[in-house]
Amino acid sequence: MNKKFYITTPIYYINDVPHIGHAYASVATDAIARYHRKQGEDVFFLTGTDEHGAKIAEAAAKLQETPQEFVDNLDLKFRAAWKLLDISNDEYIRTTDPLHSKIVSKLVQELVDRGFVEKRSYEGLYCVGCEKYMKESELVNGCCPDHLKKPVVQSEENYFFKLSAFADQLKSKIESDEIMIRPESKKNEILGKINLGLDDISISRASVEWGIPFPGDPEQTIYVWIDALINYYSATKMYDREDFWPADLHIIGKDIFWFHGVIWPAVLLALDLPVYKKLFVHGYFTVDGQKMSKTIGNVIKPEDLVAKYGTDAVRYYVLSAFPFGADGDVSLEKMNQAYLKLANEIGNLFQRTIAMINKYEISVVDNKVEKSEYIDIEHEMAELQLMEALRKIMLFAEDQNKAIASTQPWALAKEGKNEELASFLTKTHANLLILADALVPFMPETAKKMNHQLATLDLEPLFPRIEE
Ligand code: MSP
């Protein structure tokens, strides 16, 4: 039986159309999922949308739509974006799916039954952007540092989850890597926070109507983060993938680390369910050094980039721009440079090699990649060093270009050294098969085109010149 591998993206808030930051998480997760499939594993790759909560309800109200109409429209936009980026998710979960709601309310009821929930009155500062209560100490000039808005005072009677009861268990499981958190710096960061002590958290809202009713109390809805986190588990039931739980890998951005590093495993422990195996926290994109925002007007939409550069060049660019796990800056200028690099190093390489094979009538029909010959990115992929994996692949392409420059096949032809010429071009052709194979997880369409060209020896530019 093949090894099972369950991998997830966060489920996206659909209060607006997807931007390049969302695309980053999806493309990275997709490359990892495709790599595992290529290794022969039985992969379950889940993505989806987070559709409840005050944030969505507010966005819908602004357009004078009902929340359901609103999420139904945006759902289409998200699906279209993932299609455009060639995201190979096996399922797509929406938290408004009644099946999901049913599972969430059942699990919340179970938390109540197990004695981990208590009703208390609460007053706090709530940031709608984050969908969470904030401590005074977290605010900068009275505002949420992420959303630059003053949180609103909310006081309600809420149901509280006894998060504090899980501090010791979480600490030891994270320390021992039973719950593996990477990069290491993030593991240390969360251990530091747990050491400061965990407060119980409110898991219901009296003031938010757009949500799943709290079991036994229709005046309240289930806190959107509890609803959302459970998607990873509910999906295994909804799509008949129960044997894939616990998840092998959750990929998330650093802004939602607390929820995934602390709240999610604590909920699973409270329910006596196995906890996910690994959580990888990636960094944040800035655009030309600035936070992406509508107000600044620097939001990059994936479809605009794809329209100009094509799907695979965009995938290549976001994964090669900076290390996975670190913050980094993107710009249209750098996207353009990445495209030129692909055209120069890989596009030209294919053009030249295939043109020479045709010109000198070299037979390569029987060429195929031996299992023993591949670009070894196993370590990089195990550590999720996507940029480094791509760099290795690119170096391999550069080496082929260098070999052509130093061997000068055209000179061999002139000198009548036909055997040497045939052997060199056959070898280069085989190396291009190896290159195509390595690119499958990252640039799937291009890899297909490469294999096609290497089989039929027709010349179609892989990265055509861009019309400005
Ligand atoms: N709905 C929650 C997640 C629930 S998961 C159970 C949410 N959604 S989100 O749409 O706001 O963000 C989804 C993902 O996109 C997060 O991992 C977030 O880090 C990522 N990004 C959003 N903006 C980003 C950048 N500018 N750069 C990189 N990733 C970014 O949070």
Boltz pocket constraint, residues with backbone or C-beta under 6 A from the ligand:
constraints:
  - pocket:
      binder: B
      contacts: [[A, 9], [A, 10], [A, 11], [A, 12], [A, 13], [A, 14], [A, 20], [A, 21], [A, 22], [A, 24], [A, 25], [A, 50], [A, 225], [A, 228], [A, 229], [A, 230], [A, 231], [A, 251], [A, 252], [A, 253], [A, 254], [A, 255], [A, 256], [A, 282], [A, 283], [A, 284], [A, 285], [A, 286], [A, 292]]
      max_distance: 6.0
